C-alpha cells in the first residue's frame, strides 16, 4: 500500500522516487497524484518526506487538486536554461531537473525512476543529469520494483474503486448478453433486426459505446473471440467474424476508470443457442477448477502453489498442462491469475516462475482465471473473476455475475 512506501524504500536502499510523464494513463503518476489532466509533470518523493509535484503553468489548477505540495516549472524557465546550455535542449531539461533537486535539497543518492515518456529523450536527459549531479544514480528495477510491491496490496479506497469498475463491467456484460439473446438466428448465424449478420466488430462497437456512457475507458481493447480464436487465449477476435450458434465465445473485458485509473478484469464463455456436448464437458471442468481454487485460497500462501494445484486438478481430468507438458498449446496453457489495479497486469503473479516471491497478502486484488483451449477443435473456455483478499483473511469476488454457458437466442 502507499503507506508502505517509505519502509519499502528503506528496505531497498532507495533514497528517492522520481515519476515523470503525463497524469493520465500513467500508473505510477496516478498512484501518487490521482487521475488529473496534466500533460507533463514530475513527482519527486524523498524517503521519509511527502511527495512534491512539479507541473506546467497552465495546469496549476489540476496540480493543486492533487493535494500535494506543488512547484511550477515556470520557476526554471526552459528558454533561459536552453540559452545557458548553448541551445542544447536535452541539457537544458537536465539542468531543470538539477534545479528541481537543489530546490528539494537532494544532493544525490539512489533514485527509483518511473513513469511514461518518450524513451529516447528520457535516456538522453537522465544521462545528462547524472553528469550534472555525480552523486545521483538510478536504481535498476524490473517488475519487482518497490512501487509494484506497494501496489500489490490495496487500501479500502482503492478496493472500492476497483469494485465500482466491477459493477460497470458486469453491467456492460449484462447488456451484451441481453442484446445477443434478443437477436434471431438464421441458418446458424445471428442476424439483426434488418436481417444483416451480426459480427464481432459490431458487438465491440456497442461495448465501447456503453463503457463510455458509464464513464469508463477501454484502452487495452476487448477480447470477444469465437470458434478457433476462442482457443487462442489472447486472440481479441476478428471484427469480420460472424456470430454463429453452438460455438464458444470467450468474452474477456478489462476496462478502467476514465483517465487511466483502476481496472477490472472479467471473463465469461458463452455459446449462442446451444452448446455441444464436448464444450459442456470442457466448461464443466473449468468451472469445477475455478470453484476448487476459490475455496483453496489462504492468506500467506505462495501464489505459485495455486498454479501447481490448478495444473494438478486439470491433469486429474486428463487435460494437458504446462506442469508436465511444457510448451503445450492445448489444455491449460497459462497462469492462474495476476494482480489488478492501476495496471491491468501487476503483482501478485500466480505462476510457478514467481512462486518464491509473491504470496497472497491481505489487501491483494487479483484474478482467478482457469481455462482450457483446443485450437484444432475450434473451442476454448475461460472463466475469470477479480478477487479481493480482505483484511479478515476472507476472499470476495468484487462483482458477481452468473456463470451460464448458453445464451438463448430466437430461433436458436
DOBAPA-964124 format. One line per 4 residues: their letters; for each residue x, y, z of C-alpha. Coordinates in pm, whole numbers. Last residue first. Example, Ala and Ser with C-alpha at 12.3 -4.5 7.8 and 13.67 -1.06 7.14 Angstrom:
2
sa) 1367:-106:714; 1230:-450:780 $
END
This chain:
412
xxxx) -3158:-2090:-3181; -3468:-1943:-3343; -3453:-1652:-3101; -3139:-1671:-2889 $
xxxx) -3070:-1840:-2558; -2725:-1768:-2408; -2560:-2096:-2307; -2267:-2116:-2062 $
xxxx) -2429:-1954:-1760; -2180:-1842:-1494; -2387:-1560:-1346; -2222:-1232:-1235 $
xxxx) -2080:-1115:-903; -1852:-813:-891; -1574:-792:-629; -1549:-1166:-572 $
xxxx) -1453:-1185:-207; -1184:-1379:-24; -1154:-1390:354; -847:-1322:568 $
xxxx) -1010:-1053:785; -822:-778:597; -989:-878:268; -824:-1080:-9 $
xxxx) -1010:-933:-306; -1092:-1139:-616; -1146:-1044:-980; -1343:-1305:-1174 $
xxxx) -1249:-1516:-1471; -1389:-1817:-1657; -1216:-1937:-1973; -1327:-2184:-2239 $
xxxx) -1186:-2255:-2584; -1312:-2427:-2896; -1210:-2469:-3259; -1120:-2838:-3232 $
xxxx) -764:-2780:-3356; -736:-2476:-3127; -829:-2667:-2809; -814:-2436:-2507 $
xxxx) -894:-2488:-2138; -919:-2206:-1886; -858:-2102:-1528; -895:-1732:-1449 $
xxxx) -879:-1616:-1086; -779:-1251:-1094; -614:-1044:-824; -670:-779:-559 $
xxxx) -437:-812:-259; -542:-627:56; -443:-907:292; -145:-1084:136 $
xxxx) -139:-1377:-108; 227:-1457:-165; 466:-1350:-439; 839:-1404:-423 $
xxxx) 944:-1771:-438; 649:-1871:-652; 743:-1633:-933; 821:-1892:-1203 $
xxxx) 544:-2114:-1068; 282:-1862:-1175; 21:-1657:-996; 168:-1307:-1009 $
xxxx) 89:-1063:-728; 162:-818:-876; 54:-635:-1188; -144:-688:-1507 $
xxxx) -428:-446:-1584; -214:-176:-1432; -371:80:-1196; -504:-222:-1011 $
xxxx) -521:-591:-1092; -288:-866:-970; -242:-1179:-1173; -410:-1511:-1238 $
xxxx) -394:-1886:-1292; -110:-1876:-1541; -138:-2001:-1898; -172:-2313:-2115 $
xxxx) -439:-2537:-1965; -535:-2772:-2249; -379:-2712:-2587; -64:-2535:-2696 $
xxxx) 168:-2736:-2473; 506:-2576:-2420; 591:-2782:-2114; 373:-3094:-2076 $
xxxx) 415:-3190:-1709; 333:-2858:-1543; 242:-2680:-1865; -95:-2851:-1868 $
xxxx) -265:-3137:-2056; -622:-3227:-1956; -697:-3583:-1844; -923:-3478:-1560 $
xxxx) -651:-3538:-1300; -433:-3318:-1523; -674:-3028:-1471; -658:-3063:-1093 $
xxxx) -279:-3098:-1096; -242:-2787:-1312; -468:-2587:-1080; -265:-2704:-780 $
xxxx) 61:-2600:-946; -78:-2254:-1019; -204:-2236:-664; 138:-2311:-518 $
xxxx) 281:-2030:-731; 84:-1775:-531; 271:-1862:-213; 46:-1893:90 $
xxxx) 11:-1612:342; -363:-1563:311; -549:-1876:207; -715:-1968:-122 $
xxxx) -846:-2325:-152; -1218:-2243:-191; -1154:-2017:-489; -929:-2282:-640 $
xxxx) -1196:-2550:-604; -1462:-2329:-762; -1249:-2239:-1063; -1137:-2599:-1106 $
xxxx) -1503:-2708:-1118; -1587:-2431:-1364; -1304:-2531:-1596; -1401:-2900:-1592 $
xxxx) -1770:-2824:-1652; -1681:-2593:-1941; -1476:-2863:-2109; -1761:-3112:-2062 $
xxxx) -2020:-2868:-2197; -1797:-2791:-2495; -1776:-3160:-2582; -2155:-3197:-2553 $
xxxx) -2217:-2914:-2799; -2356:-2590:-2651; -2687:-2434:-2755; -2844:-2107:-2868 $
xxxx) -2532:-1891:-2853; -2240:-2042:-2664; -2081:-1831:-2394; -1755:-1805:-2203 $
xxxx) -1721:-1541:-1933; -1426:-1323:-1846; -1358:-1031:-1610; -1079:-788:-1528 $
xxxx) -1133:-452:-1358; -903:-156:-1390; -819:147:-1175; -736:483:-1330 $
xxxx) -632:571:-1683; -815:897:-1738; -1160:744:-1726; -1168:444:-1496 $
xxxx) -1058:116:-1647; -1190:-157:-1876; -1090:-525:-1880; -1332:-743:-2080 $
xxxx) -1272:-1108:-2171; -1560:-1259:-2369; -1460:-1605:-2493; -1723:-1719:-2741 $
xxxx) -1758:-2094:-2791; -1951:-2208:-3099; -2304:-2351:-3087; -2465:-2066:-3278 $
xxxx) -2255:-1845:-3504; -2168:-1480:-3452; -1993:-1384:-3774; -1623:-1293:-3785 $
xxxx) -1546:-958:-3950; -1400:-791:-3640; -1163:-1083:-3581; -1132:-1186:-3216 $
xxxx) -901:-1047:-2947; -674:-1350:-2958; -503:-1361:-2619; -610:-1710:-2510 $
xxxx) -609:-1876:-2855; -896:-2127:-2828; -1156:-1850:-2860; -993:-1769:-3195 $
xxxx) -1084:-2118:-3317; -1452:-2054:-3257; -1538:-1704:-3137; -1339:-1420:-2983 $
xxxx) -1454:-1116:-2791; -1136:-997:-2623; -1168:-627:-2551; -930:-335:-2605 $
xxxx) -643:-226:-2379; -755:137:-2355; -1122:57:-2280; -1247:358:-2087 $
xxxx) -1518:407:-1827; -1774:675:-1750; -2084:459:-1796; -2171:612:-2134 $
xxxx) -1813:549:-2245; -1845:182:-2149; -2173:154:-2343; -2016:298:-2657 $
xxxx) -1708:73:-2632; -1922:-237:-2582; -2150:-141:-2870; -1853:-111:-3104 $
xxxx) -1724:-447:-2980; -2054:-611:-3071; -2048:-475:-3425; -1686:-586:-3471 $
xxxx) -1767:-943:-3366; -2025:-955:-3642; -2402:-975:-3668; -2547:-1093:-3999 $
xxxx) -2792:-847:-4159; -3165:-924:-4142; -3272:-570:-4059; -3344:-656:-3694 $
xxxx) -3003:-816:-3652; -2884:-1161:-3754; -2715:-1439:-3557; -2583:-1719:-3777 $
xxxx) -2681:-2089:-3761; -2901:-2080:-4069; -3091:-1786:-3920; -3055:-1698:-3552 $
xxxx) -3258:-1413:-3409; -3148:-1135:-3175; -3274:-1053:-2826; -3039:-1300:-2661 $
xxxx) -2745:-1113:-2810; -2863:-778:-2674; -2939:-921:-2330; -2594:-1080:-2306 $
xxxx) -2423:-760:-2424; -2618:-553:-2172; -2528:-798:-1895; -2160:-773:-1987 $
xxxx) -2191:-395:-1971; -2342:-411:-1621; -2073:-660:-1521; -1804:-411:-1618 $
xxxx) -1968:-112:-1454; -2008:-301:-1125; -1650:-424:-1149; -1529:-70:-1210 $
xxxx) -1702:28:-885; -1531:-264:-708; -1191:-148:-837; -1262:199:-698 $
xxxx) -1383:48:-372; -1064:-156:-343; -856:159:-388; -1043:341:-112 $
xxxx) -1005:48:127; -629:19:81; -478:-202:-188; -196:-456:-184 $
xxxx) 35:-532:-476; 70:-158:-544; 345:-126:-281; 539:-412:-440 $
xxxx) 491:-255:-783; 633:69:-645; 926:-112:-482; 1015:-272:-813 $
xxxx) 980:-647:-851; 852:-597:-1206; 1201:-482:-1306; 1430:-238:-1127 $
xxxx) 1768:-74:-1186; 1826:206:-931; 1926:540:-1079; 2237:718:-958 $
xxxx) 2295:1071:-830; 2626:1159:-667; 2757:1295:-997; 2477:1554:-1032 $
xxxx) 2543:1732:-1363; 2680:1420:-1533; 2391:1215:-1393; 2152:1474:-1534 $
xxxx) 2296:1430:-1883; 2227:1057:-1872; 1880:1139:-1740; 1809:1370:-2033 $
xxxx) 1943:1135:-2301; 1755:833:-2170; 1435:1035:-2133; 1464:1168:-2487 $
xxxx) 1492:819:-2631; 1224:668:-2406; 943:910:-2485; 754:923:-2154 $
xxxx) 566:701:-1915; 658:691:-1549; 908:554:-1300; 1265:606:-1176 $
xxxx) 1399:477:-846; 1668:715:-716; 1977:617:-515; 2169:916:-384 $
xxxx) 2238:1276:-465; 2232:1633:-337; 1860:1649:-267; 1790:1985:-104 $
xxxx) 1441:1998:-259; 1513:2316:-455; 1852:2170:-550; 1672:1868:-695 $
xxxx) 1450:2096:-902; 1749:2299:-1021; 1920:1978:-1142; 1600:1864:-1307 $
xxxx) 1592:2192:-1497; 1957:2141:-1589; 1868:1803:-1737; 1597:1971:-1944 $
xxxx) 1851:2229:-2063; 2099:1951:-2146; 1842:1790:-2371; 1753:2128:-2520 $
xxxx) 2110:2203:-2629; 2095:2563:-2749; 2418:2662:-2579; 2312:2516:-2245 $
xxxx) 2278:2863:-2089; 2048:2960:-2375; 1845:2642:-2319; 1823:2723:-1947 $
xxxx) 1689:3069:-2022; 1423:2937:-2257; 1346:2649:-2021; 1243:2886:-1745 $
xxxx) 1300:2721:-1403; 1040:2877:-1173; 797:2843:-1461; 801:2468:-1390 $
xxxx) 554:2545:-1109; 609:2378:-772; 333:2188:-595; 295:2039:-248 $
xxxx) 42:1761:-293; -334:1793:-254; -389:1660:-605; -628:1945:-686 $
xxxx) -337:2192:-685; -187:2018:-987; -512:2036:-1182; -532:2409:-1109 $
xxxx) -162:2462:-1193; -205:2303:-1535; -133:2610:-1749; 194:2674:-1559 $
xxxx) 324:2318:-1619; 386:2099:-1315; 630:1985:-1045; 466:1774:-772 $
xxxx) 632:1713:-436; 592:1387:-244; 587:1391:134; 909:1308:325 $
xxxx) 1052:993:484; 1233:887:169; 1239:1172:-78; 949:1188:-320 $
xxxx) 971:1363:-654; 673:1387:-884; 728:1520:-1234; 464:1653:-1470 $
xxxx) 364:1687:-1833; 20:1666:-1992; -166:1712:-1666; -535:1632:-1667 $
xxxx) -591:1455:-1337; -628:1100:-1209; -476:1065:-862; -136:1210:-768 $
xxxx) 87:932:-634; -76:627:-791; -183:824:-1099; 181:905:-1169 $
xxxx) 290:541:-1132; 1:421:-1346; 47:662:-1639; -275:652:-1838 $
xxxx) -333:1017:-1743; -101:1229:-1530; 151:1282:-1807; 520:1193:-1771 $
xxxx) 765:1154:-1484; 790:975:-1150; 1103:1019:-937; 1139:819:-615 $
xxxx) 1404:893:-355; 1667:747:-125; 1632:381:-223; 1815:136:0 $
xxxx) 1570:-146:-90; 1443:-194:265; 1443:183:320; 1235:247:9 $
xxxx) 996:-28:112; 953:128:456; 892:469:299; 641:331:51 $
xxxx) 437:121:293; 159:380:339; 105:363:-36; 0:0:0 $
END
